[in-house]
Amino acid sequence: MRVYNRIFKDPDSDPEQDLYGMISNGVDHPGLLLMMYPRPVFLAAAVLDFFPIEGTHKTFREIADLYARFGYADRIAMHEGYHDHQYSSENQEAAIHFLDQFNGIPPSDVLPPVEELDEKTLQYTRSGQVIPDYQNSRSLMAVIRDYYEEQKNRHATDLKQLYYSDLYPGIRSWNVSRNEGTKAGPGEIRWKLMGSSQVGNVEIQRYLLRHSQYLELPLLYFHKGQAVRPILLWLGNDGKVTAQDWPDITKYIDVGYDIVSIDPRGLGETRMHYKAASSDDPNLAQLDYDRLHKPGFRGVG
């Protein structure tokens, strides 16, 4: 729920919290919390956070039930404040009370006084920005450029080696079958012919591939006759082949290729038509959909 909510809130912040392969490997928030079992666990939540409170409730119910079944019901608790993303005073009080139970400290309802500092005091440099204030400062782009120059002549793993590394899910051994109205299970691809058309001597077939249980992949197949011919995979910046690509398509078909073209996730028909406002980039939601989905722009999809 937290990952999906990035479509609407916090779309480009804290991506390090969404670990690579986390969802596909069955790791969720309750699973992470269970790594602390049977130690005490306290959840401090905010109702108006960009982390959906419904997901926090679901996590807590699941973990609290397991703690209770094994006789540790007193070792897990939760408090939620009606506020946005912050560690509020009321959540701090609830957390300290929870800790006091296990540290043998008498409960107290008084937190130490907190001095709030103004923004200017919190600035580490005169202006709050490092580059203007230090002559020897360097931008992150300069660091990346220099790293590239140092590394560019070293042997690099090619794309094929990366694809067939330990992360390869064994797609070539997945079962492929016609879609019969049910979702595709793990290790399975189900296809459905959505229609076809004829342009001269070229047939264009439209398919929908369902895979990985919930994902769909639109596919176009351009072919000439029934003979087996080499396949050319066509990928564009906006997804699969468009009408503007037709002159180039026919050139390759005429020299002996059939063509397969797809919409990678987040492009073409799989694009999510949402815009999200971001505190990190106030102009993000003002961009048109095409610019949101172009490489170099941070956008949903």
N, C-alpha and C positions, 0 to 999 in steps of 0.2 A: 504493500500500500504506500509505503514511503517513496519507493522508486517511481511508481506510477504518478504520484502526486507532484512530481517535478514538472509535469506538463503544465500545471497551473501555478505552482508556487516554487520558488527557489530552483529555477530550471538550470542554472549554471554554477551553483555553489556546492561545495563539499562533495564533489564526485568521488573523493577518496573513500567515502563511506560505503560506496557501492562496489564491493570487491569484485574483481574479474572472476567470472564463472560462478559467482555466489548462488544465484538463483538456479542456474542450470544444474548445479551440483547438489541442490536440495538444502542449501544452508539458508536458514531464516533467522529472524530476531530471537524467537524462543530457543532455537538451537544454540545461538551464541550465549544466551543467558544461562543455559543449562551447563555450560562449561564451568560455571562457578559452583554448581551443586556439590555438596550440601551447605556451602557457606552462605551467610546471610546476604540477601539481595534486596535493594531498595530502588524503586522506580520513581523518579521525580519528573512529572509530566506537565505540559502546558496545553490547556484546551484549545487555545488559538494559535498554536504552533503550526509551522509548515509541515511538521511531522504529524500525520493524521492521528487524532486522539483515538479514533476507532481501532486503529492498528495497535496502539498501546494497550487498550482494553483487552483486545483479543490475546495479545502476548501475555499479559498479566494473568488472565484467566487460565491459560494453558499451563503456565509455569506454576502458578499457585496451586492448581489442582494436583500436579505431580509432587510438589513439596508436601502437600497435605497427605497424599496417599502413602508417603514414606515416613510420616511422623514428624515433619519439620514445618508445620503450618506457620509457626511463629517466626520463621526465618525469612519470610518474604512479605513485603508490604509495598504500597503505592500511595502516592499523594499527587493530586493534580490541582494546579492553580488556574484560575480563569484569567489568563494573560497570554501574551505572545511568547516568542522564543527567548527565554531567559531563565536563570536560576534564581527565582524570586525569593524574597524573605520568607514567605510562608512555606515554600518548598525546602529552604534551608533549615527552618525550624523542625519540619517533619523529619528530615533526614538526620538531624542531630539527635532528636528524640529516639529514632530507630537505632542509631549507633550506641546511645547511652544504655539501652537495654542489655547490650552484649559486652559493654565495657564496665558495668557496675557503677555507673555514674548517676546520681540522682537527677531526675528530669528537671529542666529549667525552661521557663517560658520567655526568657529574656536573651536576645542575641546581643553580642557586643556592638557598640555604636559603629556605624560605617560612615566614613568621610567620602563624599562623592567629589571627584576631581573634575575640573572643567577640561574641555577638549585641548586647549592650548597647553595645559600642564602635562597632558599625556603624550604630547609630541616628543619623539626622540631627537628630532633635528629642529632647526630653527623654523623651517617652513612646513615641516611634516613630511617632506619628500627628500629621499636620500640623494638622488642624482644632482639636483640644483645646489645642494648644500656641501657636497664633497667633490673636490676636483678629481680625485682618483676613482670615483665611482664608475661602475659599468652597468649597462642595462642587461636584462636577462637575454635579450636577443643577441647582444654582443658575445655573451658567454656561450650561447648555443652555436653561434657562427664559428667561434674559435674552436669549440669542441669538434664541430664538423670538419674543419680544416685539418685538425690533428688526426682524425679517425678515417678520413675518406679513402686513404690508400691501403688501409688494413683489409684483410680478408673478411668479407661479410657473408652471413648466411643468406642464401637466395630465398625467394618466395616459396619455391617448391619445398625446400628443406623445412622452412617454418610451417608450411601447411601440413606436411606429413610428420611433424614432430610428435611428442608425447601428448600434445593437446588435440591431435586429430581424432574426431569422434567416430571414425570408421564409416563415413557416409557411403563409400562405394560398396559396402556390404549390407546397406539398409534394404529392407524389402520394399519394392515398388509395386503398387497395385492401383487399379481403378477405384476412385472414390465412390463409396456406396452410402454416403450420407452420414457417416460417423467420423469423428475427428481422428487424425493420425496419432498412433501411439508412439512411444519412444523407439527409435531405430526404424522408422517407417515413413514412407512418402506415398501419399495418395494423390492421384491426378484426375482431373476432370476436364474434358473437352468443352470449352465454352462457346465455340463457334469457329467458322472458317470462311475464307473468301478467296477469290481468284483474281489476280491482276496479270493479264496476259498469260504467260505459261508458268507463273509463279503462284503457288498456293501458300496462303498465310493461315496457320492454325493458331487459335488462342486457347491456352491452357491455364488452369489454376492448380498449383501444387500446394498441398497441405502437408506440413511436417512439424516435428517437435511439439506435437499436441495442439498448440494454439496458433501457430504461425502459418501465413499464406504467402505464396510467391507467384505473382502473375508472370506468364511466360509466353513469348511469341516464337513460332517456328516457321521460318521461310524455307521452302524447299521446291525443287524443280524435278518433277517426275518421281519415280519410285526407287530408283537406283540408290545404293548406299554411297554417300559422298562425304568428304571431310567436313567437319562441323566448325564453324567460326562463331565464337562467343562475342556478342556485341554488347558493350556497356557504355552508356552515355552519362554525362554529368547530371542529367535529370531523370535517369532511369533507362527504360528500354527504348527501342527504336521509335522515332517519330516520322511523320510524313516528310519532314525536311531531309531526312536521311535516305530517302528512297533512291535518289540517283547513285549514291555510293553502295547501297545495298545491291542494286541490280548489277553493278560492276563485279562484285565478288561472286554473285550467283552465276553470272555469265562465264566466269573463269573456273567454275567447278566446285564452289562451296555452297553448302546449306548453312543457314544462319539461325542461331538461337539467341534471343534477347530477353532479359529479365528486368524486373524492378527490384533492386536490392532494398532491404528493409529501410523504410523512411523516405523512399523516393517514389515518384510516379504514383501509381494507384495505392501504394502502401503509405503515402505521406499522411501524417496526422494534421488536419487543418485546425490547429490551435495556435494561439499566440500567448505568450506569457510575459508579464511585466517582471523585471528583475531590478533589485536595488543595486546590483553590481554593474548593470548596463541598462540605464533608463531608456535608451533608444532602441532596445531590442524589439519591443512589440510594435514599433513604428515601421519596421522593415516589411517589405512585401514577402509573400510566401516563397518566391523563387530565391531571393537573396537569403532568406532564413535557412534554406536548405543547400546553399552553395558551400563548397569547401572554403574554410576561412571565416565563416560566420557561425557564431554559436547560436543554435536554434533547436527547437524540439524536433524530434524525428530521429 
